[in-house]
Amino acid sequence: PEVSYALKGELPLTRFEETEEPEFTALCQKLKIPDHVRERAWLTWEKVSSVDGVLEGHIQKKKELWGICIFIAAVDLDEMPFTFTELQKNIETSVYKFFDLLKEIDTSTKVDNAMSRLLKKYNVLCALYSKLERCPLTYTCTLWQTQMLLQMEDDLVISFQLMLCVLDYFIKFSPPALLREPYKTAVIPINGSPRTPRRGQNRSARIAKQLENDTRIIEVLCKEHECNIDEVKNVYFKNFIPFMNSLGIVSSNGLPEVESLSKRYEELYLKNKDLDARLFLDHDKTLQTDPVDSFETERTPRKNNPDEEANMVPPHTPVRTVMNTIQQLMMILNSASDQPSENLISYFNNCTVNPKENIMKRVKDVGHIFKEKFAKAVGQGCVEIGSQRYKLGVRLYYRVMESIKLLNDNVFHMSLLACALEVVMATYSRSTSQNLDSGTDLSFPWILNILNLKAFDFYKVIESFIKAEANLTREMIKHLERCEHRIMESFAWLSDSPLFDLIKQSKDGEGPADNLESACPLNLPLQNNHTAADMYLSPVRSPKKKGSTSRVNSAANAETQVASAFQTQKPLKSTSLSLFYKKVYRLAYLRLNTLCARLLSDHPELEHIIWTLFQHTLQNEYELMRDRHLDQIMMCSMYGICKVKNIDLKFKIIVTAYRDLPHAVQETFKRVLIREEEFDSIIVFYNSVFMQRLKTNILQYASTRPPTLSPIPHIPRSPYKFSNSPLRIPGGNIYISPLKSPYKISEGLPTPTKMTPRSRILVSIGESFGTSEKFQKINQMVCNSDRVLKRNAEGSNPPKPLKKLRFDIEGSDETDGSKRLPGESKFQQKLAEMTSTRTRMQKQKMNDSMDISNKEEK
């Protein structure tokens, strides 16, 4: 059988001097690597290099992989004697190339986190420097080094606000001839140098005060970059001015000394052991962006002909994108108040028990917690920023409350407030990535953790929140939907979740003939006529009483209803549980369907059987989900059915295909709960837990009388309606979208729509498109995409396994030793895939022709 290893801390330490290559030794010496780290790195290299075709005859790639192995060993052993930039310099590679190679290797969670932190910081630095390059000032070096000392790690919004403060300071000391309007007329001349040895402290203090109080430049900068002026002013006075005062050494022209800034930054850089951002000034190749990314974010669109010039819209940079998102939120909340409106006060007064006092106290108490935790995560100098963001969340909370009007349930209100705060936090953190986990430590589920709110309770409010706030942007709706998915896939299944008690209560009350989803058949569309009251007062409130009383009055007696409900002998059906399971089933089947399309296209009949086992496990063996992940059960179900049906599908192939799904993270298959506080790979979980629990059930599918197949869930496009959603063409990354007008109606007038750099290369068949250059670029993108080739061929080879996944272990089912055909190159694989795709298209064309002929005959 094949033998592979996980790159974990328990790798044995052995002597390696006889096998180690001299170039590797020299590299370690340059980086001052201790012997135990060097030994671990070499062992890692031996495992990585044993994979067929890993080097492909490329000597430079070998050197880069050595550097990656050194990085992995240093992170895992907590011994980093070099900075990341030093490592890059020695192996001559860029940030993106380094991490593209690293992603192909099975690494520890520790390494994954270190990689994520570095990439986020790099993306923020790229966005900031891109903005700075367009600055007309001559003090670029001094300005950038000042900015680097101020940067808030991977928080793009605060970092950019600080950059505006830096620009404001430097503009004030710039000669008028270097400035353009409107900055030229906004500058107030400084009466003499702010710091000269012969002038008294009073004069220096007066000039400093003049600089601080003059906010005209900052106001112009905020207007030009669409930033909230109050937020930037707060950053200016609370963060920037104290920092500038702390520098101490200021040159005769009022600006900080370059040498002083560089020395302070050097200390910070060596302490953090990460990227040397000063190299942006030299356009160093180690900081070059990814070629595909640079194409998608080109700052100046090419003009194909003069007729297009009038319709050209400046593309969005990452900074522009996030600022526009914030502006959209501000437009929603500008007319809102951080106090209950008169309309809400009226609702409060009509309640049996006026909830105003409890609501106000809750908002105040949560505010203290939020500000404290925000400052702890971002920095003590950002307390006021946390306060401002909390106020925005409270405004949204009261605004949505007016539409929902469920007033006297504590869990509901905590969930509603948390949801409003999550929208605000996500708006500010949508900086460099559309992934849910982008941004700082403030990303979801941070808000649940600080408020000690259960994910299942938070889930209940999401749909009602989206329905109640009609002005939420598409991006925020998608974000909340992703939060909902993460809750359904894992967070709701944590040991302390109320979900398990609700399931047990439901099963105890319903009897053996009832199913969790019995009130809501799987193959019918999901009914979206439930209210927040149904979700939070369920199973207290009977479905027959819907609408019979006002929501305000029913909510006002929530506590009384809850107390009386548990006195009944048989609990009422739980609306929240039924809807939760139905949504879980839809999410589960959608993911299974995607995975089957990639792996089992030759055996389409297996999908329904796998789904039946998957659904049976979720419904009847739900304890297997405790502290585990939905996708772990999915992959085990697929492997179990394939095994019993004698289909040759290795677990490592399943995992490799799964890893390519948009939401997938390595920890899902690398770290699975086996028993209390014991974790291992998913194959160990399958053998020691899943198979032991479901062996009898799985073997039934090999008999002549297999179990009845479960119904396939009805799959809507999305539970939350989006207009004009692009339609994906199966088999590739090709989408068809309705043609959008280059104008939108704003205040009754048509204004140009703002497009991202990526959207500027989308094609609308039938419109004037200019030269063929754009089509050639699209073809190049498609042809160069391994991901597309990997996904589009049904009859092609299975996905190439990850390098060194720890699946082939003693006692596992993975002992067949099957490998890729010897001598089969990557080119041959691609050729086979393309041939398969072409054959499939020809067959489809013939079938279409036959269908047309049959219709004509009829």
N, C-alpha and C positions, 0 to 999 in steps of 0.2 A: 504493500500500500504506500501511497504518497505520505510523506512526513512533512509537517509544517509546524511553525511555532508562533505563538503570540509574542509580541514585543512587550513583555511585562517585566516587572521588577525582579521576578524570581528566576531569571535566566542564570544558569550556572556560570561561574567565573573560571575560565581555564587558561592555560598558557597558550600564547598565540605568536610569540616572537618568530617562530620558524616559518609561519605561513604569511605573516603580515608583509605587505608590499612596501618597498622603500618610500614610494611617493606618499603613501598613506601616513607613514611614520613622520615624514618631513612636514606634512600638513598639520599633524597633531602637535609637533614641536613648535611650529609657527604660532599656533593658537594657545600654546601653553596648557595642553590637555593633561590632567593627571592620569597616571597609569590605569587606575580602575575605570575611569571614564573611557579611556582609549580602548581598553579591553572590551568593554560593553559595546562600544561603537563598532569594533571589528566583528564581533559576534553578530551584531545586527546586520552588518554588511554581508556576511557570509550567507545569512538567511535570505536577504533581499536578492543577492546576485545569483542565487540558485534557481530563480524563476526563469523559465525559458524566454529568451528574447528580451530580457530586461535592459540589456545594454545596446543591442542591435548594432554592435561594432562601433559605437560612438565613444571615443576616448574622453571627450569633454563631459559627456553625461556620467561617465564613471566617476569623475572628479566631483561632480555635483552631488551624486548619490553618496559619496563618502562624506561630504559636508552635511547632508541630510541625516546620515546615520550618527554623526558626531552630535548634531543638534538634538536628535531623539534621546541619545544616551545622556547628554548633559541636562536636559529638562527632567527626564525620569529620575536621575540621581541627585537633582537639586544642586548641581555643581556647574556653574556657567562662568568659566574664567575669561570668556570673550564676549564682545558685543555682537549683536546680530549683523551689523554692518561689517565688522571685521571678518566674520565668517563669509559673508557675501563677497567681499573683496578677494579673499583667498581662494574661493572656488569660482570666481568670475561669473556670477549669475545675478539675475534681477529678482525682485521680490516675488513677482507672479510666477516666474519660471520655477523658483524654489518651491513654492507652495503647490504648484500644479504637480510636481514630482512627489512631494510629500503626501498629497491626497491619495496617491495610488498605493500607499503602504499602510498596512494595518497598524495603527499606533494607539497608545494609551489615551485615556480621557485627558490626562494631564498635558500631553503634547497637543491634543486637539484644542484645548483651551488656550494654550500659549500661542498656537498658530492663529486662532481666531482674534485674540487681543492684538497681535502684531498687524494683522491684515486690516482691522478696523482703524487702528491708529494711522496706518499708511494711507488708507482711503481718505481719511479726514485731512491729512497733510497734503495729499494731492489736490483735493478740492480747494483748500486754502491757498496753496501756492499758485494754483491756476488763476484765482482771483487776484492775487498780489501781482502777477506778471503783467496784468493790464493797468496797474497803477502807474501814472506818469511821473511819480516822484523819483528823484535820483538817489534816495537813501534806501534802496531796496535791501541791501545787506543788513544794515542796522535795523530796519523795520522788521525784516523776517526773523532776525535773531531775538528781537523783543517779543515778537509773536510766539516763537517757539517756547520761550520761558513761561508764557502765559497760557499756553494751550491746555485745554481741559481734556487730555487723553483722547477718547473717541467720541466726545460730545460735540458734534459739528455746530449745533446752534449756538451754544455758549462760546465756543472757540471763534466762530465768525463774528459774534457780537463783540468779543474782545479785539478782533482784528479791526473792526470799525473804530473802536476806541484808539487803537494804535495809529490808524490812519488819521483820525482827528488830531491827535497830538502832533504828528509829523507835518500835517498840512499847515498847522498854525505857525510852524517855524520855516516853512518853505518860502523862497522868494516869489513874489507875485507873478513874475514872468514865467515861472514853471507851472502855474496853475491855470486851469480852464474854468469856465463858468459852469455851474453857479458858485464854485468854491472861491474863485478869485475875489468876488465882491462880499463873500461871507466872512472873510478873514478880518479880524481886528488886529491892526499892527501892534506888535509887542514893544512896549517902551523900554528898549535896552535889553541886554542879555539877562536872563533870569538868575544866572550864577556867575559872578566874577569875583575874584579875590578881594578887590578893593572896595566893593560895595557892601553896605551893611545888610544884616539879616532882615531888617524891616522891608527893604526894597525887594529882596528875593521873595519874602513871604507875600508881599503885595502882588508881585507878578504871578506867583504860583496861584494865588487866589483868583487873579484875573483869568488865568488859563482854565481853572476849574469851573468858574461861573459862566464862561463863554460856551454855550452849547449850540451855537448857530451851525457850526460845521457838522456836528454830530447829527443834527436834525436833517441837514441836506443829505448826508450819507444814508440815513435811515430811509428817507423818502426815495432815494435812487435805488436802494436795494430792497425796498418793500419790507423793512424791519419795523417791529413795534418800538416806537420811540421811548416809551416808558421803561420797557425791559432793558433797552440798551443804556439808557441813562442810569438805571439801577446798577448795571454791570460797571459802568464808567466810574461811579462814585464809590461803590462798595468793593470793587476788585482792582480796577485799573489804577486809579489815583494812589491808593495805598501801595501798590506794587512799584509805581514809578518813584514814590517817595523813599521806598526801601532801597533803591539802587544806589543812592548816595553820590556816586561819581557821575557828574554831568559835564559835558564839554562846553566850550565857550559859546557854541551856537545853540545851546539849550537842549541838545540831543544826547542820549546816552553814549558813552564811549564804546566803540565796537569791541575793543580788547576786553573791556570789563564784561560785556554781554557774552562774548565768546567763552570767557573763562567760567562764568556761571553756568552756561549751557553745557560746557564740557563736563562739569561735575555732575549735572543732572543726567546727561547721556550715559556716562560711565556707571552711574548708580542704577539706572533702569536697564542697562545692557540691551538696548533695542536699536532703533534706527537713528542714524545721524542725519537729522533733517537739514543740516547745513549744506549737504551735498546737492540739495535741490538747486541751490544757487549756481552750481557748476554743471547742472544738467547731467549728473553722473548716471552711467548706464545701470548701476545697481538699483536705481529708483525709477527706471523706465516702466511705463505702464504696459499692460498686456496689449498686444497688437489688435485683438478684436475689440477690447474695451476702448482703445484709443480711436478706433474707427467709429464706434458707436457714440463717442463723446466729442467728436471733432467740433471745434469751437466755431468754425466759419463754414457754413454749408457752401458747396460749390454752386455756381450759377451756370446753368446749362445754356440759357439764352437770355437776351435782354427782357423778353416778355415775362419771364419768371421773377425778375427782380422786384417787381411791385408787390408780389405776394410772398416774398421771403420773410419769414418770422425768425428772429434770433432764437437759436435752440437753447434748451435748458441745461444749465450746469447742475451738479448736485446741490450747490448752495441755493441756486435759484429755485430748484424744485421744492426743497424743504421750506424755503421762505414763502413760496406760493401756497403750500399746504397750510402753513400757519395762518396766512392771510385769510384763507377760506374759513378756518375755524373762527378767526376774529370777526369775520362778517356775520357769522351765526350768533356770536355772543356779544356783539357790540351793544345791542339793545337790551341784553339781559342784565340782571342784577345778581349780586351775591347775597341778596336777602330775598325772602319769599315775596312774591308779587301780591298785589291786591286780590287778584283772582284766586291765588292759593290760600290767602288768609280767609277768603270767603268760604272755600272748601273746608278749611280747618274748623271754622266756626260752626259748620253744619254737621260735624261729626258728633257722635254720641259722647266720645271723649276727645277733647281738642288735642291734637297731636303736636301742636306748634312747639311747645316747650321741649318735648323729647327730641324733635327734629333739630331744633336749634342747638341743644346741648350735644347731640350726636355730631353735628357738623363741627362744633368747636373742639370736641375731644379728638375727633379724627384729624382735625387740622394740626393739633399739637404733635400727634404721632407722625403724620405725613412730613411735616417740616423737619422734624428731628431725623427721621430716617433718610430723607432726601439729602440733607446736609452731610450725613454720615457717608452716603454713597458717592456724592459728587465733590464734597469739600465744604468745610465750615464757612468759607467765604461766600458760599452760594445759598445761604439761608433765605435771603430775600427773594432769590429766584424761585426757590421752592414755594415760598409764600405766594408769589404771583401765579404760579402754575396751579396751586391749590385753589385760588380764587376763581380761576377759569373753570376748574372742575366743578366747583360749587355752583357757578352760574349755569353750567350745562345740566347739573343735577336738578336744580329747581325748574329749569325750562322743560325737561323731559317729564318731571313729576306732574306737571299740569296736564299732560296728555294721558298719563296712566291713572292717577288719582287713587292709588292704593296707599293708605296713609298710616296704618297703625301696626305694621309688622316689622319688627326690628331687623330680621335677617334680610327682608326685601330691601329695606332702606340702606343697609350696609352694602348690599350687592349693587343697588342702583348708583350709589355714590361712588363705589369702586369702579363701576363701568364708565361713569363720566370721567373719572380721573384717568382711567386707562386710555380713553380716547385722547385726552390732552397729552399724556405722556408719550403715546405712540406718535402723535402729530409732531412733537418736537424731536423725536428720535429717528424719524424716517429720513435718515441722512444719506448713507452710502450704500444701503442694501435694502431690497424689498422683502428680505427674509424677516420673519417675525422676531428672530433673536438678534437683530441688529441693534446697535446703540450701546448704551452703557449697562451697568447692572440694574438699571431701572426698568428693563424690559420685562414683559409678562413672563412669569407670574409674580413679579416683585410686589405688585399692589396687593395681591392676595396674601402674601407672606407677612407684610407689615401690618395688615389689618386682621390677621388671624382668621381669614374668611375661607370657608371650604369651597373648593372649586365647583362642586356639584351645585351648591347654592348660587354661586356666581353665574353658572351656566343658565340657570332658570330665567335670568333677567335679560340675557343678550338679545333674544328675538324681539321681546317687547320693547326694548330700548331702540332697536333699529326701526321698528314700526312707528314708534312715537316721535322720533327725530327725523323728519323727512329731508332735512338739509344736510345730512351726513354725506361726506364725499364717498365716492366709490372705493377709494383707497382705505378709508376708515371702516367701511362695511366689510371689505375683504379682510382687514386686520381682525375685526371682531369675529368673523367667521372662522379665521384660523385659530383664534383663542378658543372658540367653541370646539374645534377639531382636536386641539391639544387636550382639552378637558375630557372629551369623549374617548380619546385614545389612551390616556394614562392618568391624568390628574384626578379624575373622578373615581379612579379605582385604587387610590391610596388607602392604606389600612384604616386610617381615621376618618374616612369619608362616610357621610350619612347614607350614601347610596346602598351599602350592604345591609343596613338595618331596614331600609325601605324595601329592598328586594325580599328579605326574609319575611317582613311583615306582609307583603303582598302575596307571597307563596303560602304562608300559613293561613291567610284568610280566604284564598281563592280555591284551594283544593287541587287535587292532582289533575283534574280535567282542564283547568284554566292555564293559559299561557301568558307570559309577560306582555306580549304584544296583541293579545286576543281582542282588545277593544279597538285595535287599529291595524287592520289587515295589511300585510307587507306589500302586496302587489297593487294596492290602491294609492293614489296621490295623498300626500300628507295634508291634513286639514289645518289651516292656519287661522282658525277662528277662536283659538283659546286666548285667555287673558293672563295677565300677571297674577291675578287672584287665583286662577286655576292652578298655576304653577306653585305658588307659595302656600296657599291654604289647602291644597290637595295633599293627602286624601281625605281631608276634613269635609270639603264641600262636595256635595253630590252633583254629578253632571246634570241631573234633572232640574236643578234649581238655577241653572245658568240664566242670567238676565232677569230673574224674577224679582230681585231686589237691586237697588243701586250699588255700584261698586264701592262708593264711599261708605255706606252704612255697613255693608258686609265686611269691609276691611276694618272698620272701627271695632268690631267685636271679635277680631282674629284670635286673641288670646283665650277668650271664653270658648270659642268654637274648638280650638285645639284641645282644651281641657276636657270638653264633653265628648270629643270624638273617641278618645282612648277608653271611655267607659263602655262603648258599644262592644258587642261580642265579635262581630265580623267587620273588619275595616272596609271602608269604601275604596273603590279603585283609585289608584294614584294616577292622575293625569300627567304629572311631571315625570313619573317613572315610565309610563307608556310611551310618551313622546321622546323621552331620552333613548329608550331602547330602539325605537323606530329610527331615530337619527343615527344611532350607533350602527344599526344594521345597514343603512344606506351608505354610510362612510366605509364600513367594512367591505361591503360588496363592491363598491366602486374601486377600492384599492386592489381587491382580489382580481377583479376583472382586468385591471391594467397589468397586473403581474402575469396573469394567465395569457394575455395577448402577447406578452414578450417571451414566455417560456413554453407554453403548451398550445401553440397555434395548430400543431399537428394532431392534437387530441382535444378538440373543443368540447367533447362530451364530459371531460373531467371537471370542467369549471363548476357545473351544477352540483356534482358530487362533493367537491371540495367545499363549496359554499354550504352544503347541508351539514357537513361535519363542523365547519367553522361556526355556523349559526347555532347548532346543537350545543357546542361548548360554551358559547356566550350565554345561552339561556339556561342550561342545566348544570353546567360545571363552571359557573361564574366565579367560584373561589379561585380558579386558576388565573383570573385576572387581577387578583389582589397584589398590589405593588408591582404589577407587570404592565406590559404594553400590548395594545390591540394587535399590532403588526407581528408580534412574537407568536401569538396564537394563529394568525393567518399563515405565516411561513411554516409552522409546524403542521397545520392542517394540510397544506399543499404537499409537503414532503411525505406525510403519513399516507395520504391517498395514492400518491405516485408509487410509493413503495409497495402497497398492497395490490396495486394494479400492474405491477411489474414494468413501470415506466422508468427508464434510466434518467433520473434527474437528481444530480448530486446537490447536497445542501449548500455547498459553497457556490454553486451556480445560482441557486435561489437568492442567496444573500447578495451576490454580486449584482443581480438584476434589481433587487430591492434597493440597494444602495444608490441606484440611479434615479429613484423616484424623487420628486422635488422636495418632499417633506422629510426624507429619511436622514437619520443621524446614525453614526457608527455605534454609538452606545447601545442602541436598540438591540443589536445582535451580538455585541461583544460583552455586554454586562447584563445578564439575566438572573433574576432571583432564583436560586435553587431551593434553598430553605432559609430559615431565619438568619439574616446577616451573612449569608454565603452566596456569592455570585460567580457565574462562569459564563461560557459562551452558549449560544442558543442550541447547539447540537447536544451539549451536556444537559440542558434543560429538557430537550426532546426525549432523550434516552432515559433520564432519571426521574422525570416528573410527568411530562405530557403523555408519553407512551404508556407509562404505568397506569395512569388514570383512565385513558381512553382506548386501551388496547382492545378490549372486547368490542367496543363500538366500531373501531377502525376495521377489525377483521370481518365484521358483518358485510362490508362493502365488497368482499371477495366471494361471498356466498351467492347461491342462486336466488336467494330472496333478500336482497339488500333493503335497507330502511327506505321509507318514503322520502322523496326529495323535498326539501324546503322550498317554499315559493321564492322567486327572485324579487327583491325589493323594487318598487317603482323608483326610478332615478330621475328627479327633476334636474334642470340645468343648474339651478341653485335654489336653496330655500329662500334666498333674498334676491329679489328681482333686479337684474341689471339690463339696461337697454342696450341694444346693438352690440352684444357680446361677440367677439370673434369666434368663428367656427373652425375647429382644428381638422385638417385633413389627416385621416389615419395613415400611420406609417412614416411620419416625418414632422419636422417643425415648420409646416406650412399652414398658414391661417388665412381664412377669408373673412373680411369684415365689411359691413356696409360702408359705402363711401360717406365720409364725413365732410361737411361743408368747411371751407377754410375760414368761415366766419361764424361767430356766435352772437346772439342777441344780448346785449348788455345795456340796461336802462333804455330799451327801445331802439338802440342803434346797433348796427352790425360792427363788430370789432374782430380783428384777426384772432383765431384760436392759437393758443400757445402749444407748440409741439415740442416733444423731447427730441434729442438727437437721434434716438432709435426710430421714432415714428416718422422722421423725415425720409427714411429709406423704404417705408412701406409702399406697396404698389397698389394702385387702383386701376384695374383693367378698364380701358376706355377713356381715361383722362389723358390730357397732353402730358407726356412724361419726359420730354427732352431727349437726350442722347441715350445710346445703349449702355453707357457706362454704369448706370445704376443696376441694370440687369446683370451685368458682368460681376458687379460687387456681390449681388445676392447669390449668384451662382457660386462664386468663390467661397462665400460663407457656408453654403450648404455642402459643397464638396469637401471643405476642410473640417467638417464637423464629424468627429468620431461618434458623438452622441446620436446624431441622426442615423448614421449607418448602423449603429448598434440597435436602434429601435425599429427600423423599418422593414427588416427582412424576416418574414415568417418562417421560411424554410432554411434559414442560415444557421451557422453554428451558434451555440449558446454563448452568453456573455462571457468574456474572459474573466476568470476568477481574480479576486483581490490577491495581491502579493501576500502570502504567508498568513492566511486565516487559520486559526487553530481548530480545524474541524476533524482532521484525520487523526484521531486519538484512539487509544486502545479501548475496545468495548463499544465503539460507535458503529453505525451502519455504513460509514463511508470507507469501505475497504476494497472497493472494486478496482482502484488504481487507474481508472480511466484518465487519459490525458488528451491534449490536443494532438492531432495527427502530426507525426514528426516531419520536420522540414516545411511545414506549412507557414508561410510568411504572412505578415499583416496585410500585405498587398493582395495575396491570394484569398485571404478571408474577405477582404472588401470586394474583390472581383466576384466572389461567389455570392455575396450579399446583393450586389448590384444586378447580377444575372438573375437571381431569384426574384428580385423586385420587378425586373423587366418581364419575366415569364408570367408573374402574377398579373401584371397590368394587361398583357396580351390575352390571358384567359378571361379577365374581367371584360375586356372589349368584345371578345367572342360571345360571352354570355349576354352582354347588353344587346348585341346584334340579334341573337336568337330570341330574346325577349321582345324586341321590336317586331321581328318577323311573325312571332306567335300572335302578337296583338293585332297585326294587320290581317292575319288569316281569320281571326275572330270577327 
